[in-house]
């Protein structure tokens, strides 16, 4: 298909979410092209752990299995976790979630973003109806009544019935389409560190909320872990400037007690925190998924899972539209996807924003009420199970690809 220039769907962005959409459209009657600027870096067993990791929900694992990409994750490197421990650092109250309470082997899996992308790209490259255009970059596109005319940076031209923006928070597709977003910034930065430890393989993900911001521990394979430290921009800048030994000492002193010591820092990076939500997910012959449509506060690690659900929902919409011999780029057909996913994502964005504000410095009555809510979530088994299922992505209006 290398010489082909006419497609049903052109996906701009071959990262985790864009590659999921392409894989989900595999074996459909749709001709798909994926435009990506660079190949994911190959994986070697001896590679150090990447800084960029994601906590995949069980729903995302189900989607990866259904598309044939999950084996590509498991044969590389991943870390399932069975426990989730959330602590109020001011009041001392905590809430614990355990996979055994729901009869599952685990609650989710921590995976390096590069490994997830590699597994998906391997899969879509094996599909006869998908063309992987890499390296390639979008230059522009224009829309007619019947097609999208796409121009790449090398002046190659493609036509399609639909263009999908899976090109991240600074989406060029969204900008060219003239879709506005509502944006807000948080007065915090996140410092992410990949560390080695003295303790054995862990299966618990924990997060402690403090007045200055959350702290998180994400277990990785072996004696590795990903640590996240949210704080003010000034404090994160100071921590980033410390030597590795001084940084480990501060982390050891500030984070909760662990079953051993932190031994070394493999890498560190920081980034500002913000959230955004596109006012529309679709226009005639245009659709947005993942970070192009929404970004959320990363405190619950739900960003990639929301994007994967977008991809599965849009794939379901397009496959059903094509099966009915309708135009996959028709606005009326795309609106179902927008109504479905924009509502669900709005709920999650509001919940995460509320969670962030609830743990900011608050008057004592608010702190007491917050601690009581956490106690109830921990002590009332049915409530605990409902919260856990939402965190696992197994409740709600799920796309067929995400259903067990």
C-alpha positions, 0 to 999 in steps of 0.5 A: 500500500506504499504507493496509495494516496487515497484512504478512508481514515488518516490518523495524524499521530502514531503515539499510544492513542493514535496507534491504538485507533489504527490497531482497533480499525485493523481487519475492518473494511476501512483503508487507514494511514497513520502519519508519524514523525519518528519511529519509537526507539527500539527496546533492549532488555538492558535498557534503563527504565524510561521516565515516561510511564503509564498506569494502564487500567484493566479496560486498556489491557482488554483493548490491547488484548483484543487488538493483539498488542498485549503480548508485545507489552508482556514480552518486553517489560511491565509491572502489574499491581494488586494494591492501591493505597491512597493517604491523606498526609494531613489527617492520616486517614487512608483508603486501600484497594485490593484486587482480591476483593474483586476477584481479579489478579491485579488492578492494573499494570505500569508500563513504559510509554515507549514499550506500549507504543512499540507493541501497538506499532508492531501490531498495526504494521502487520495489518494489510489495511493500515499504512504506516507513514513514518517519518512524515509530518502533517503540513496542512489540510483542507476540507471539501464536501466529500473529502479531506485533502492532506498535504505532508511536509514533503509535499506528498498529498493524500485524500481521505474521508476523515482526518483524526487528530491524535497529535497530542496537547498541541494538536496541529489538526485541532488548530487547523480545524479551528477547534477551541479549547478551555484551558487552565493551569495548576500552581504546581509542577511535577517532578518525575524520577526513575529510581532503583531500590534495595527492596524486592519487587513491589505490587503496590501503587501508593499516593499520599496527598499533602498540602503542597501536592501529591507524592506517588510511588509506582512499582516497576519491574525488579527493584525499580520504581517511578516516583512522582513529586508534585510541588510549587514551581520554585521547589521543583526547580530547587529539587531538580538542581540537587545532586543525585545523592542530595535528591535521594536524601530529600526524597527519603526524608519527605516520602512515607517510610518504605520497606527499604532504601532508595539506592540511585536515581536513573533519571529526573525530569519536571513539567508544569501541570494543566488541564484542557478540554476541546469545546468540540471533538468533531467537525465535518471530516475531523475528529479528535482523540486523546490529548488532542481532545483533553488533558487532565491532572495526572494525579490519578494516572487516567490520561492515557486510559481516557485516550484509549477509550476515545480510540476504541469508541471512535473505532466502533463508531467508524466500523459501524458507520462503514458497515452501514455503507455510510460516509465515515466523515459525515458530521452526523455520524461522528456526533455519536462519538462526540456525545459519548466520549465528551460527556464521560471525559467531562465527568473525569476532568471534573472529578480529578479537578475536584480531587486536586482542590479537596487536598489543597490547604483547607479549613479544619472542617473541610479536612475532617470531612475529607478524612471521613469520606476516605474512611467511608470509602475504605470501610464500606465494602460496596463503595470501595468496590465501586470506586475500584471498578471505576479506577480499573476502567470496568464501569461506565459506558464502555466501547465493545473493545474494552468490555471483558 
